[in-house]
Amino acid sequence: MGDTIFGKIIRREIPAEIVYENDDVVGFRDLNPQAPVHVLFIPKKPLPTLNDAQPGDAELLGKLLLAVADYAKQEGFAEQGYRAVVNCNEHGGQTVFHLHVHLLAGRRLGWPPG
């Protein structure tokens, strides 16, 4: 896998508005927000897509989702609700090939999105 913009954010080679970080995960504001709150959560270990995750990555995937929920609770919108989305590959809408979860909140989110 080649390096991505997300790898550069993790290494602080390019700026991002980081709002969450622990040993395994970084969360930062999306530059093109689709809701009042739009934060991307990425594992520090690069995985190109969800399809590339292996059984040994199960703990990391759990930590990624727990980081999303932790942030939602910290920011006070967990009870009202939020959406956590993983896009996978081109037809799934993935444009950066480093696994990430979009957290969207701050308004009522309809279905289907967009």
C-alpha positions as CSV (number, residue, x, y, z in Angstrom):
1,M,0.0,0.0,0.0
2,G,1.3,3.4,-0.9
3,D,1.3,6.3,1.6
4,T,-2.0,8.3,1.9
5,I,-3.0,11.7,3.2
6,F,-4.2,10.0,6.4
7,G,-0.7,8.5,7.0
8,K,0.7,12.0,6.7
9,I,-1.9,13.3,9.2
10,I,-0.9,10.6,11.7
11,R,2.8,11.6,11.3
12,R,1.8,15.3,11.6
13,E,3.4,16.0,8.1
14,I,0.3,17.9,7.1
15,P,-2.1,19.8,9.3
16,A,-5.5,18.6,10.4
17,E,-7.9,19.6,13.2
18,I,-7.3,16.6,15.5
19,V,-10.1,16.3,18.0
20,Y,-9.4,12.8,19.4
21,E,-6.4,10.6,19.8
22,N,-5.3,7.5,21.7
23,D,-2.6,4.9,21.2
24,D,-4.4,3.3,18.3
25,V,-6.8,5.9,16.7
26,V,-6.8,9.5,15.5
27,G,-10.0,11.5,14.9
28,F,-10.0,14.7,12.9
29,R,-12.5,17.0,11.3
30,D,-13.5,16.3,7.7
31,L,-12.5,19.1,5.3
32,N,-15.7,18.7,3.4
33,P,-18.3,18.2,6.2
34,Q,-21.6,16.5,5.3
35,A,-23.2,17.4,8.7
36,P,-22.6,20.0,11.5
37,V,-20.3,17.4,13.1
38,H,-18.2,15.3,10.6
39,V,-15.1,13.7,12.1
40,L,-13.0,11.0,10.5
41,F,-11.6,8.3,12.8
42,I,-8.6,6.3,11.5
43,P,-6.5,3.5,12.9
44,K,-2.8,4.4,13.2
45,K,-2.1,1.0,11.7
46,P,-2.7,1.4,7.9
47,L,-5.4,-0.8,6.5
48,P,-6.4,0.1,2.9
49,T,-10.0,-1.1,3.2
50,L,-12.3,-3.0,5.5
51,N,-11.7,-6.0,3.1
52,D,-8.0,-6.0,4.1
53,A,-8.8,-6.5,7.8
54,Q,-7.7,-9.9,9.2
55,P,-8.9,-11.8,12.3
56,G,-5.8,-10.3,14.1
57,D,-7.2,-6.8,13.4
58,A,-10.4,-7.5,15.4
59,E,-9.2,-5.7,18.5
60,L,-8.1,-2.7,16.5
61,L,-11.5,-2.6,14.7
62,G,-13.2,-2.7,18.0
63,K,-11.0,0.1,19.4
64,L,-11.8,2.2,16.3
65,L,-15.6,1.9,16.9
66,L,-15.2,2.5,20.6
67,A,-13.3,5.7,19.8
68,V,-16.2,6.9,17.8
69,A,-18.6,6.2,20.6
70,D,-16.3,7.7,23.2
71,Y,-16.0,10.9,21.2
72,A,-19.8,11.1,20.7
73,K,-20.3,10.7,24.5
74,Q,-17.6,13.3,25.3
75,E,-19.2,15.8,22.9
76,G,-22.7,15.3,24.3
77,F,-24.5,14.0,21.2
78,A,-24.4,10.3,21.9
79,E,-27.9,10.1,23.4
80,Q,-29.5,12.2,20.6
81,G,-27.8,10.1,18.0
82,Y,-25.1,10.0,15.3
83,R,-24.1,8.0,12.3
84,A,-20.9,5.9,11.9
85,V,-20.1,5.0,8.3
86,V,-17.4,2.9,6.7
87,N,-17.1,3.2,2.9
88,C,-15.3,0.3,1.1
89,N,-13.7,0.6,-2.3
90,E,-14.8,2.7,-5.3
91,H,-18.5,1.7,-5.5
92,G,-18.8,2.1,-1.8
93,G,-17.6,5.7,-2.0
94,Q,-14.1,5.2,-0.5
95,T,-11.7,7.9,-1.9
96,V,-8.8,7.5,0.6
97,F,-7.5,4.0,0.9
98,H,-6.8,4.0,4.6
99,L,-9.7,2.5,6.5
100,H,-11.7,5.2,8.3
101,V,-15.0,5.8,10.0
102,H,-17.1,8.9,9.3
103,L,-18.9,10.2,12.4
104,L,-21.8,12.4,11.4
105,A,-24.0,14.3,13.9
106,G,-25.5,17.6,14.8
107,R,-28.8,17.2,12.8
108,R,-31.4,14.6,12.0
109,L,-29.8,12.3,9.4
110,G,-32.2,10.9,6.8
111,W,-31.9,7.6,4.9
112,P,-30.8,7.1,2.3
113,P,-28.0,9.6,2.8
114,G,-27.3,12.3,0.2
